[in-house]
Amino acid sequence: MTLRERVRGVVEARWFQTAIISLILVNGLILGLETSPAIMARYGETLHRIDLFVLAVFVVELGLRIFAHRSAFFRDPWSWFDLVIIGIALLPTSGPFSVLRVLRVLRVLRLLSVIPTLRHVVTGLFKALPGMASISLLVGLLLYVAAVMATNLFGGSAPQYFGDILTALFTLFQIMTGDSWGEIAQTVMAEQPAAWVFFVAFILASTFVALNLFIAVAVEALEHENDEEKAAAAGDDPVLVELRALRSEIAELRRDAERTRDGV
């Protein structure tokens, strides 16, 4: 067994992955503790040393993975994700780059690439982006049409909410999120009692319908990702699985046709 194969075996071992996950959690806890002035006053130096140790382990782990997988490492998008996260952590955090110190918390996001279930969820959500983009366009059109209507209908009654198209867009987005929509509706209904029809229709169309569409697209993408994962775990390509299913159906149809012919 070569040195590269031994390193690959260590990097892919369950105990090694568990250790990295534990260090990521510890690092996240330290970054949270560093926001407390009282804790930093007493344990600041210790926390800083632990933080440097964890970062050093991350760098060594990344180096081992590059050595073990060579060019295959750079063909994996999640490997690039880890490389960027660690690269940001290595940037200087003093002088003009002091603002980058805040970005150290991004190290916690490495859980997305280390834990397989989280990685599959994120991959599924990325695959759902085209469908979500179409729904977002639909919601944008709905907001624009409703904003034009609201500006014409309620601009004189509540100019602070619907005085112009931009103000109306912001107000309707606020209503769509459920933030103080009752107060806005009551203000308008004080002068136009029938305005509740507009607000109820808008909330039903934007919040419930649009939200359910987003959830449906996300769930469908996650189910598709799970199906592909199961097929990969079984060692089968999804296309081959589909072809086998079609062949089985065709064979069953042929057998039915032969039975019918023999019966005749």
N, C-alpha and C positions, 0 to 999 in steps of 0.2 A: 504494500500500500504506500503510495507516494505521500509526501508532506501535504500537498494540496488536497488530496482525498481525506486525510486525517482532519485537516482544518475544516473542510466542508462538513464532515461528520459532526464536529464540535458545534459549528455554527447552526446546523439544522437540528441539533439535539433538543429534546423537550426541556431538559433542565436549563440549557443555555437560554432558550426563549423565555422561560419562567423568570430567570434571573434578570433579563433585560426588562421585562414587564415590571418587575418589582422595583428596579432602579428608576424607571420612568415614573412610577407612582410616588416613590420617595422624592424624586426631583420636583414633581408637581406640588407635593406637600411643602417642600422647602421654599419654593417660589411663593406659596401662599403665606407662609410664616414670615417671609421677608417684608411683607406689607405692613407688619405690626412694628411700630417704633419701639415699644416696650421690649418685645422679644429680641429685636435687633440690638438693642442696647446691652442685653445680657449675653446673648448667644450669637451675635452677628458674625464674629470671626469663625466660630465652629461651623455655622451654616454655610459660610463662604467656602470653607475648605471642603465640606461635603459636596457642595455644588461643583467645585472644580474636579473632585474625584469622579463624580458621576459623568461629567462632561468628558473626562479622559477615557473612561470606560466606553462611552458612546463612540469616541473617535477610534479606539482600538477595535471595537466590534465592527465598525464600518470598514476599517482596513482589512480585517479578517474576511469579511464577506466579499470585498473586491478581490482579494487574493484567491479565495476559494472558487468564485464563480467567473472571474475574469470578464470577458466581454459580455457574458450573459447577464452580469450585474447591471450593465448600462442599457439592456433591452427591457428591463422591468421598470414600469413607471413608478411603482412604489419604492424602488431603490433610489430613483432620482428624488422622490419626495423626502426620503431620509437624508439624502446627501444635501439637499437644500436646507433642511431644518438644522442639521449639524453645522453646515457652513455659516448660517446666520448666527448660531451660538458662538462660533469662533471669532466673529468680528469684534473689534475693540469696543468697549463700553464706556470709554472716557473721552473727554474733550468733545469735539464736534459730533462724535458718534454715540454720545451718552443716551440719546433717545432709543438706540437699538437695544439697550438693556431691557426694555419692555418686551422685546420680541423673544426673550429667552423662554417665555411661557409657551411658545410654540413647540418646545420639546415635548410637552404633554401630548401633542397631536401625533406623536410617533406611535401611540397606542393604536391608531387607525391602521398602521401598516404591520404592526406586530401581532395583533389579535385577529385571527382569520375571520371571525364572525363580523367584526366591525369593518374589515376590509371588503367583505362581500356586500354589506349594506351600502357602503359608500360607492362601490362599483355599480351596484344596481341603481342608485340615485343618479349617478352620472349618465347611465344609459337612459334614464327617464327624462333627461334635460330637453331633448327635442320636443317631446310631448308637452312638457311643462312650458316650453317657450310658446307653443301654440295657444295654450290656455292663458298664459300671461298676456299675449296679444289680444285675446278675447276679453280679458278683464280690462285691459287698457282701453279698448273700444267702448266697453260698457261705461267706464269711468268718464270718458270724454263726452259721450252722448248724455249721460246723466248730469254732468257738469254744465253743459250748454243749457239743458232744460231747467236745472235748478237756478242758474244765473238769471234766466228770463222770468222764471216763476217767483223766486224768492229774493232777488237782488234788492228790491225796494223794502221788503219786510225785515230782512236780516243782512244788511250789507257787510257786517263783520264776518259773516260766514259765506255769503254768496254774492259779494259785491262785484267780483270779476271772475274770469274763467280760472285763473291760477288759484285764487282763494277758494273757489268752489271745488276744484280738484283736490286740494289739500283737505278740505272739510269732508268731502265724500270718502277720501281714503281713511280719514279718522273714523268716520261712521262705519266703514267696512271692517275696521279692526275692533269695533265695539267700544271705542273710547268716547264716553260722554255723549253718545248719540241721542240719548233721551233728553238731555239738556238742550241740545241743538234743535231737536224736533219741537220741544215745548216752546222755545223762543219763536220759531216760525209759526207754530199753530196758534200762538196768542193773537196773531193778526189774520191767519188763514187756517181756520179749523180743519179744512179738508186736506191739508198738507200731509196728514198721516198716511194717505194712500201712496204718495210718492216714496216716503221713507220706508214703509213696510215693503213695497215692491222692490226698492233698491236693495234693501238688506237681504231679502229672500234670494234675489238674483245674484248679488255679488258675494255675499258671505257663504250661504249654504250651498248653492250650486257650484260656485267656483272652488270652494274649499273641498267639496266632495270630488270634483274633477281632479284636483291636484292629488288627493289621497288615492283615487282610483289609478291614476297613472303611476304613482310611486309603488303601490302594491303590486300592480301588474309587472313592473320592471323587476321588483324584488323576487316575485315568483319565477319569472323567467331566469333570473340569475341563479336561483336555487336549483331549477331544473338543469341548467348547464353544469352547475357544480356537481350534482348527483351523477350526471352522465360522465363527467370527467373523472369522478371518483371511481366509477365502474370501469374506467379505461375506454370509454366509447365516445366517439365524436357525436354531437347532437344531430348532425345531418345523417350519419349512419344509423342512429337510433330511429330517426324518422323513416328512413328507407326500409329498415327491417319491419317496422310497423305496417308500412304500405304493402310490402311483399306478403306479410301474413294475411292482410285483408284480401289481397288478390287471390292468394291460394285458397282462402276460405270461400270466396265467391265461385272459384272454379269447382271446388268440391260440391257446392250447392247446385251448380248448374249440371254437373254429372249425375247427381242423385235425381234431379228432376227429369233428366233425359232417360235415365234407366227406369224410372217409374212410369214414364210415358211408354 
